[in-house]
């Protein structure tokens, strides 16, 4: 059974700013290309998007809480993409 996903208001504002659909963020969480360990016990899901990589920072407990989301240049994260 998949964990439920909660997207914070901050993350929703970022999605709006970058024109990201909720489906895209959920896909990055469910089928990431790579997962990194982040600060404060958070995780960072990477999902390739053309010449960018979508970075989804989240907390993984009983449910997945998306803290923030943003696209970044692949070359900046070349070692993980």
VOTISE-622557 format. One record per residue: residue in three letters; x, y, z of N, C-alpha, C, O, CB in turn. Coordinates in steps of 0.05 Angstrom, whole numbers, plus 5000, padded with zeros to 4 digits. Glycine has a CB too. Example, Ala and Ser with C-alpha at 12.3 -4.5 7.8 and 13.67 -1.06 7.14 Angstrom:
<rs>
ALA526448865156524649105156526449345156528549345169522649115181SER525749555142527349795143525850015157526850235161528249885114
</rs>
This chain:
<rs>
UNK501749765000500050005000501850255000503650275016498150005025UNK501150434982502750684981501950875003499650895011502350814953UNK503951015013503451215033501951455021502351524998506051315046UNK500151575037498851825027500852055025502852055039496551905046UNK500352235007502152465002500652715010498452765000503052474972UNK501952875027500853135034502853345023505253335027500553165066UNK501753545009503353754998502854015013500654105015502753794967UNK505054125025504754365042503954605025504354605000507354415057UNK503054805038502255055024504755175010504555264987501055265043UNK507055165023509455275011510155114985510755244964511855245031UNK509954854986510554694962508454754940509254764917510454394969UNK505954794947503954854927504455124914504055164890501154854940UNK505455314930506155574918508555544899508555674878506855774941UNK510455374906512655324888511755194862512655264840514755154902UNK509955004865508854874841507455074823507855064798506854654850UNK506055254834504655464819506755644805506555714782502855634837UNK508855724821510955904810512355774786512955914767512955964832UNK512855514788514355374766512555234746513555094728516255184779UNK509955254749508155134730508154824731507954694711508755224703UNK508454714755508554424759505854314767504454424785510654354780UNK505054104754502553974761502953784785505153684789501453814736UNK500853744800501053564823501753284814503253144827498353554839UNK500753204791501352934780504352904775505452684780499852894754UNK505653114767508553104762510153064788512052914789509453364748UNK509253204808510553184835510152904846511952784857509553404854UNK507652804844507052534855508652324839509752134852504052474852UNK508952354813510452164797513452174806514651954808510252234767UNK514552404812517252434821517652284848519752164853518052724824UNK515552294865515752154891515451854888516851694901513652264910UNK513551764871512951484868515051334851515551104856510151444856UNK516151474831518151344814520551534809520951614786516851264786UNK522051594830524351774827526551644811526851404811525351874854UNK528151814798530651714785532751664806534451484803531651904763UNK532651814827534751804848533651924874531952114872537351944839UNK534451834897533651954922536152014938537951834942531751764939UNK536352254948538652344965537752384993535352434998539852604954UNK539552365012538952445040539352745042541352855033540852295060UNK537352875053537453165057537853245086538353075103534953295046UNK537753505091538053605118535653535135533453505125538553915117UNK536053525161533953485181532453215177530053195183531953715180UNK533753015165532552755161530652745137529252545133531052675185UNK530652965122528852965098530252825075532652765076528253255090UNK528652765054529652635030529152815006527352985007528352355027UNK530752764986530452924961530152734938531952584931532953114957UNK527752744925527252574902528052734877527352964874524352484901UNK529552604859530252724833528752584811528552344811533352704828UNK527652744793526252634769527052804745526753044745523152634773UNK528152664725529052804701526752924685524652794682530652614684UNK527153174676525153314660526653464638527653694642523453514677UNK526953344614528453474592531253554602532853384609526853714581UNK531853814601534453904609534553994638536554104648535354144591UNK532453934653532253994681531853744698531253534687529954194687UNK532253774724531553564743529653684763530153894774534253444756UNK527453544768525553624788526553524815527053284818522653524782UNK526853704834527653634861525253664880524153884882530053804871UNK524553454893522253454912523453384939524353164944520053254903UNK523353584958524353544985521953465002519853595003525753804996UNK522253235016520053135031520852995057523152925061518452945014UNK518852955075519252805099517752545095515452545086518252965124UNK518952325103517752065099517251935126519051815138519651885082UNK514751945135513851825160511451645154511551495135513252035182UNK509351675169506851515164505651615137504351455123504751555186UNK506151865130505351975105507652125094509552195108502752155107UNK507652185068509752335055508852625055506752695045510352245026UNK510552805067509953085068511853235050514253235055510053195097UNK510853355029512553505010513053775022511153935027511153524982UNK515553835027516354095040516654305019515654535022518954055056UNK518054244997518454434975519154284950519854044951520754644982UNK518954414928519454294902520454504883519454734883516854154891UNK522354434866523354624846524954484824526154274829525054834860UNK524854594800526554484779529354604781529654834790525354544751UNK531354454773534154554774535554454749534654264736535654454800UNK537754584742539354494719540654224725541754184747541454714712UNK540454044706541653784709544653794715545653644731541153614685UNK546053974702548953984705549754044734551953964742550154184686UNK548054184748548654244776548653984793550153964813546654444788UNK546953794785546753544800547553314783546353094785543853514810UNK549453344766550253154746551052884758550552674746552653254730UNK552152884782553052634794550752454802551152214807554852694817UNK548352564805546052404814544052364793542152204797544752544838UNK544252484770542252464749543252304726541852254706541352744739
</rs>
